[in-house]
């Protein structure tokens, strides 16, 4: 695994670099490319929108959304 865009084929480097830049621009994150899998690890674990909802007492909605999203991706 790597946390920099210097590994893999040139096409993968370019794609990993673009994804990493955009994710890091939005969230504190690291990206790893392992074979054909891209893994992005976010620090803090919540988006700005989720934090806003948590601050306003809607943790149930954040949890429900995350579970629904994960279920949809699992299919």
C-alpha positions as CSV (number, residue, x, y, z in Angstrom):
1,X,0.0,0.0,0.0
2,X,1.0,3.6,-0.5
3,X,-0.1,6.9,0.8
4,X,1.3,8.9,-2.1
5,X,0.6,8.9,-5.8
6,X,4.0,7.5,-6.8
7,X,3.0,3.8,-7.0
8,X,1.4,1.8,-9.8
9,X,1.1,2.4,-13.6
10,X,1.1,6.0,-14.9
11,X,-2.6,5.9,-15.4
12,X,-3.1,4.8,-11.8
13,X,-0.8,7.4,-10.6
14,X,-2.7,10.1,-12.3
15,X,-6.1,8.8,-11.1
16,X,-4.9,8.3,-7.5
17,X,-3.4,11.7,-7.5
18,X,-6.6,13.4,-8.7
19,X,-8.7,11.5,-6.2
20,X,-6.4,12.2,-3.3
21,X,-6.2,15.9,-4.1
22,X,-10.0,16.3,-4.3
23,X,-10.6,14.2,-1.1
24,X,-7.9,16.0,0.9
25,X,-9.2,19.3,-0.4
26,X,-12.5,18.5,1.3
27,X,-11.5,16.4,4.2
28,X,-8.3,15.4,6.0
29,X,-7.6,12.1,4.4
30,X,-5.0,9.7,3.1
31,X,-5.4,7.4,0.1
32,X,-4.0,4.0,-0.5
33,X,-3.9,2.0,-3.7
34,X,-3.8,-1.8,-3.2
35,X,-4.0,-3.8,-6.4
36,X,-7.3,-2.6,-7.9
37,X,-8.7,-1.2,-4.7
38,X,-8.6,2.5,-3.7
39,X,-9.0,3.0,0.0
40,X,-9.5,6.5,1.4
41,X,-9.0,7.0,5.2
42,X,-10.6,10.1,6.6
43,X,-9.5,11.6,9.9
44,X,-12.3,12.7,12.2
45,X,-14.7,10.5,10.3
46,X,-17.5,13.0,9.6
47,X,-18.1,15.4,6.8
48,X,-18.9,19.1,7.4
49,X,-22.6,18.4,6.7
50,X,-22.6,15.4,9.1
51,X,-20.9,17.6,11.8
52,X,-23.5,20.2,11.3
53,X,-26.3,17.7,11.8
54,X,-24.5,16.2,14.9
55,X,-24.1,19.7,16.4
56,X,-27.8,20.2,16.0
57,X,-28.7,16.9,17.8
58,X,-29.4,14.8,14.8
59,X,-27.0,11.9,15.3
60,X,-29.8,9.5,14.5
61,X,-30.2,10.9,11.0
62,X,-26.4,10.7,10.4
63,X,-26.3,7.1,11.5
64,X,-29.4,6.2,9.4
65,X,-28.0,7.9,6.3
66,X,-24.6,6.2,6.7
67,X,-26.2,2.8,7.2
68,X,-28.6,3.3,4.2
69,X,-25.7,4.4,2.0
70,X,-23.6,1.4,3.1
71,X,-26.4,-1.0,2.4
72,X,-27.0,0.5,-1.1
73,X,-23.3,0.2,-1.9
74,X,-23.3,-3.4,-0.7
75,X,-25.9,-4.4,-3.3
